[in-house]
Amino acid sequence: MIKNDIWISQMAQKGMINPFEPNLIREVDRHEGSLPPNRVISYGLSSYGYDIRLSGNEFRIFRHIPGTVVDPKNFNPQNLESTQLHTSEAGNYFILPAHSYGLGVALERLEVPDNISVICIGKSTYARCGIIANLTPAEAAWRGHLTLEFSNSSSADCRIYADEGVVQLLFFEGEPCAISYEARKGKYQDQPERVTIARI
């Protein structure tokens, strides 16, 4: 069963999402009090989900190194290039070039209950710009900051805004599992607020 806003809010108070925003935020006040509020890509609690934000700590883009092949069993960190955080009146953002793939990290830290699986889906605002969020689930009893994967399928470079909504989390309750992610000592447990590369 998919969990609703009441349950998400109750569990967030117990540490499931940190920091937690109990409302769906669409605009924020600017530091200069005389300016009108700044519109943002929504984040926070919705009816049956929670929109998490992209951290401004790090965003890395895949680059081609002649003579190399990306190998998930022996990942070469040199295939990922850090990209600059830009600032404008619209907000802080990274640029994901056309037809490229990048990795960011969630601002929020999750502590998934042991009877819950979390599915991550893309937000329509980015989908309409050609950005595909290819996110893996957060399994039962997983903890940490999600590494977020984005593909720019368009022929134009695209901004991806930091500290604003990037993906929605959907929480599904199931029968108790025999072995949780924590119990099996999953390799991506307790990820920091940094991009975590492929491991085996």
C-alpha positions in Angstrom: 0.0 0.0 0.0 1.2 3.5 -0.8 1.6 5.7 2.3 -0.1 9.1 2.6 1.0 12.5 3.8 -0.2 11.8 7.4 2.0 8.7 7.7 5.0 10.4 6.0 4.8 13.4 8.4 4.5 11.1 11.4 7.5 9.1 10.3 9.5 12.2 9.4 9.1 13.3 13.0 10.8 10.1 14.0 13.8 10.8 11.7 12.8 9.1 8.4 13.5 12.4 6.4 15.9 15.0 7.6 15.5 17.9 7.1 11.8 17.6 6.6 9.4 20.2 5.1 5.8 19.6 6.1 4.4 21.7 3.2 4.9 21.7 -0.5 7.1 24.7 -1.1 6.7 26.6 -4.4 8.3 29.9 -3.5 10.8 31.1 -0.9 11.6 34.6 0.5 14.7 36.2 -0.8 17.4 37.4 1.6 16.8 41.0 0.4 13.4 41.5 2.1 12.1 44.1 -0.4 12.2 41.7 -3.4 9.2 39.5 -4.2 9.5 35.8 -3.3 11.5 33.6 -5.7 9.6 30.8 -7.5 11.2 27.4 -7.0 10.7 23.9 -8.3 8.5 22.5 -5.6 9.8 20.4 -2.7 8.4 19.0 0.5 5.3 17.0 1.5 2.6 16.1 -1.1 -0.5 14.0 -0.8 1.2 10.6 -1.3 4.9 11.4 -1.6 7.7 13.7 -0.7 9.7 15.8 -3.1 13.4 15.8 -2.2 16.0 18.5 -3.1 19.3 18.3 -5.0 22.2 19.2 -2.7 24.6 21.9 -3.9 27.5 20.0 -2.5 28.4 18.1 -5.7 27.3 17.2 -9.2 29.4 15.1 -11.5 29.1 14.4 -15.3 30.3 11.4 -17.2 33.0 12.2 -19.7 34.7 10.1 -22.3 38.3 9.1 -21.7 39.7 7.7 -25.0 40.6 4.0 -24.7 38.5 3.4 -21.6 35.1 1.7 -21.1 32.9 2.4 -18.1 33.0 -0.8 -16.0 30.5 -1.2 -13.2 32.7 -3.9 -11.6 35.8 -1.7 -11.7 34.5 1.9 -11.9 37.1 4.5 -12.8 36.3 7.8 -10.9 38.1 9.7 -13.7 35.1 9.0 -15.9 33.2 11.5 -13.7 34.0 15.2 -13.9 32.9 17.6 -11.2 30.9 20.6 -12.5 30.6 24.1 -11.1 27.7 25.3 -9.0 26.4 28.5 -10.7 24.4 31.3 -9.2 21.8 33.6 -10.7 18.7 35.5 -9.6 16.7 32.4 -10.3 18.8 30.3 -7.9 21.8 28.0 -7.6 22.2 25.5 -10.4 24.4 22.9 -12.2 24.4 22.6 -16.0 23.8 19.2 -17.5 25.0 19.3 -21.1 22.9 18.0 -24.0 22.9 14.2 -24.4 24.9 13.7 -21.2 24.5 11.8 -17.9 25.2 13.2 -14.5 25.1 12.2 -10.8 24.0 14.4 -7.9 23.1 13.8 -4.3 20.0 14.4 -2.2 20.0 17.2 0.3 17.7 15.1 2.6 19.0 12.1 4.6 16.6 9.1 4.7 16.2 6.4 7.3 13.8 3.9 5.7 11.7 1.7 8.0 12.2 -2.0 7.7 8.8 -2.7 6.2 9.0 0.1 3.6 10.4 0.3 0.1 10.9 3.8 -1.5 10.5 4.3 -5.2 12.0 7.5 -6.7 10.3 9.1 -9.7 11.1 12.2 -11.8 9.3 15.5 -11.5 7.2 16.7 -14.5 8.9 20.1 -14.6 12.3 18.4 -15.4 10.7 15.7 -17.6 9.3 18.4 -19.9 12.8 19.8 -20.3 14.1 16.4 -21.4 15.6 15.4 -18.1 15.1 11.7 -17.1 15.6 10.8 -13.5 16.9 7.2 -13.5 16.7 6.4 -9.8 17.0 3.1 -7.9 14.8 2.3 -4.9 15.7 2.8 -1.3 15.2 -0.6 0.2 13.9 -1.6 3.7 16.1 -0.2 6.5 18.4 1.7 4.1 20.0 4.9 5.5 21.8 7.8 3.9 21.7 10.5 1.2 20.5 9.1 -2.2 22.8 9.4 -5.1 20.6 10.8 -7.9 21.1 10.0 -11.6 20.0 12.3 -14.4 20.0 11.9 -18.2 19.6 14.9 -20.5 17.8 13.4 -23.5 17.4 16.8 -25.2 19.6 18.6 -27.6 20.1 21.6 -25.3 22.0 22.1 -22.1 19.8 22.2 -19.1 20.0 23.8 -15.6 19.3 21.5 -12.6 18.6 23.6 -9.6 20.3 22.9 -6.2 18.2 23.3 -3.0 15.0 22.8 -5.0 12.8 19.7 -5.8 14.3 17.2 -8.2 12.5 13.8 -7.6 9.5 12.5 -5.7 9.7 9.7 -3.2 6.8 7.2 -3.0 6.6 5.0 0.1 5.2 1.5 -0.1 4.5 -0.7 2.8 4.9 -4.5 2.5 4.8 -7.6 4.7 7.9 -7.7 6.9 10.9 -9.1 5.0 13.2 -11.8 6.2 16.4 -9.8 5.6 16.5 -6.0 5.4 19.1 -3.9 3.6 20.7 -3.2 6.9 20.8 -6.8 8.0 22.5 -7.9 4.8 25.0 -5.1 5.2 24.2 -3.4 1.9 27.1 -1.8 0.1 25.4 1.6 -0.2 24.4 1.9 3.5 25.0 5.3 5.2 25.9 7.2 2.0 27.2 10.8 2.8 26.0 13.9 1.1 28.4 13.3 -1.7 28.1 11.4 -5.0 28.7 7.7 -4.4 30.1 5.8 -7.4 29.3 2.2 -8.5 30.5 -0.6 -6.2 30.3 -4.3 -6.2 
